Amino acid sequence: MCLGISVNAQEIVVNRLDVINNSSQLSLSAQEIDWIKQHQSVRVAVKNGWMPIEFQLENQKHKGVSIQYLEMVSKATGLQFKIVDYHDNMTTNEASLITGIRGKSIPAGFSPLAVPYLDTVNAIYVASHHELYASEITLDQLSGKTVAVFRNGVLPDKLKALVPGIKIKLVDIADEAFEYLDAGMVDAYIGNELVLDYHLDFHKITSIRKGGVTPITSKTFMAVSEGDPILRSILHKATLQIGTNPPEILENWGRSPENPLKKYLLSALSFFSVLLLIQLFKLYQTNKKQAVAAQQAIWFQANHDFLTKLPNRFQLKSQLDQALQAAVQQSQAVGVMIIDLDNFKEINDTAGHAIGDEVLIQVAARIQSVIAPPNLTTRFGGDEFLIVIQQSADAAHLTALSTQLLAAMAAPFIIQQKSFVVSISIGVALFPEHSQRAEDLIMFADQALYQAKRTGKNKFMLFDERIHDVFSKKTQLSNELRSAIEKHQLRLQYQPIFNLSDLSCEKVEALLRWHHPALGQISPETFIKVAEENGFIIDLGEWVFEQILRDFAEIRQQFGAVEICINISPLQFSQPAPIHQFIAQLATLGITGTHFCFEITEGLLLEPSSQVIDILNILHAQGIKLAIDDFGTGYSSLAYLNKFKIDYVKIDKSFINGITENLNDQALCKTIIFMGNQLHIKLIAEGVETQDQETLLKEMGCQYSQGFYRARPASLTG
């Protein structure tokens, strides 16, 4: 009796009894055979977008190397597999087995089998316009080059170890890497040879070729629930028998001929009778139709977003290029609009990813209710959508469309009987007014989107040169800032803070200054914001800690035994290693924490994470005091002042400026000072510039004065 395997959208089924009766081939134990008989099916989680390893067609059927390997395992063991869609938070309640495991990203409760079912070479790919294209490439030629590498897995670390000076550009998908190659942003792309050869062949990409292979391979495993040891034993025996890289699978999913039946049909013409030929031809026609349908389904899967069914980034690139070419020929304009959801992360975090996915589907539907063909709506990635407007693409029409889109999102989204409010921000750029290059138009629309979000969200912004100038200057400043430390362009100044009871200097605030040789003195308000946006604030904060410790003896010599106030960004609490290192250095140097005060902003304490609370407790235990900086300009909540051990509140200088003339400012300052005194928190007035201001503040009960009236920030005299 023959084994019969049928694969539908969710199941791989075999004649179980025949296989179990022939179990001696695998040396299955009686316990293992009994386990197979008792378990109707094994749920296996399979990914849906990794061609040709494992992917899903439009009809929901899973295909690829993993599916074919599961069929072989099913034949060998008699196990029946029920396929479910994989997600990152997979649990052992949802599936007992996961395919497509690579690197260290394994959900909790699962561990990989000892033997991989795939072990594929990582190859080097280059663009036709690059100098590396002309010859075979080896790894040592990539020293000093920028190479795109898939973000997850061990490949980035292995390349850094093997190739001195290599620069790694992390990417999430192959299309992103190919775009970088086309744009000349990277010199090469290294990735899974089986996956990328299939990708290049399927999409008929001729501008990129494989230039060489590396000694690094990528292993793909199945991972089994740690609570199913018998299943693990069965699968271990099966994978040992089938082996890694079964030839029939690699042959099937490698770079296949365009028509796999062609050679067979040509041979049949020489040997078979006319009648048989007719039958074969009919069979060929049937198979061809099925192959065309399958190829169309695969094409749709590769070129459309699985969730919203909208065209994806890959299809966008070719269609936008076509739209721009047509616009040139017809002397027409084209509009590029980027839409981003303003509060999508909150929905994902509070309601879950399933709700988030449904929100994206409904958002896509509302966008399409406004944007009609031949205009193109695509899912650009995450919670971003990109629209190409080809009809009446002038500023007035794009403004009208943006207004309609904002209005379309106003009504709540009803999902699982719950209401979710979603707003959007929109950035718009025009061809040929702003640029004639697709990449520039997308970049300019993205810059306009950022400006829309920055100035309030739930609005649209049309790109102009001023926006680009702001981004260009910010980018330049960001790049210059990263080298400011090593070029010794940074320095600290110290501004005294005086006790109003006797005018003694009890504290000094450390203020970071940046003098650029070409750009001159750059305002801290400018470069600190840039540093926070690009994450460089962590390095700046670490430098400040180190410099203050170098200056410590001289500070005491110049100002006496003062308390040193240090500004701390909220981001430094999210990556607190430098803070812990600073505390450790104090202990090494024999300096107590009582000599220091950390100035933090109100926002840090509104909804603090457990990590923030732990750090605050550590600071308190070390004797390091806490001050709330710029009080009154943010949330000004009494709750956190009472909940946390706050030593000082600094009244923002915007209230001090008009305190002698403006009755509202007087009332605000008086209220803040009264509140602080009631809570036993001392007050420091910032920006005090006149004697009248200082006198009035002292009469109100303020304890400390800081400002140009008494002393400006200055470098240490030594």
Secondary structure, 3 states (H helix, E strand, C coil): CCCCCEECCCEEECCHHHHHHCHHHCCCCHHHHHHHHHCCCEEEEECCEECCCEEECCCCCEECHHHHHHHHHHHHHCCCEEEEECCCCCCCCCCCEEEEECCCCCCCCEEECCCCCEEEEEEEEEECCCHHHHCCCCHHHHCCCEEEEECCCCHHHHHHHHCCCCEEEEECCHHHHHHHHHHCCCCEEEEEHHHHHHHHHHCCCCCEEEEEEEEEEEEEEEEEECCCHHHHHHHHHHHHHHCCCCHHHHHHHCCCCCCCCHHHHHHHHHHCCHHHHHHHHHHHHHHHHHHHHHHHHHHHHHHECCCCCCECHHHHHHHHHHHHHHHHHHCCCEEEEEEEECCHHHHHHHHCHHHHHHHHHHHHHHHHHHCCCCCEEEEEECCEEEEEECCCCCHHHHHHHHHHHHHHCCCCEEECCEEECCCEEEEEEEECCCCCCHHHHHHHHHHHHHHHHHCCCCCEEECCHHHHHHHHHHHHHHHHHHCCCCCCCEEEEEEEEEECCCCCEEEEEEEEEEEECCCEEECHHHHHHHHHHHCCHHHHHHHHHHHHHHHHHHHHHHHCCCEEEEECCHHHHHCCHHHHHHHHHHHHHCCCHHHEEEEECHHHHCCCCHHHHHHHHHHHHHCCEEEEEEECCCCCCHHHHHHCCCCEEEECHHHHCCCCCCHHHHHHHHHHHHHHHHCCCEEEEECCCCHHHHHHHHHHCCCEEECCCCCCCECCCC
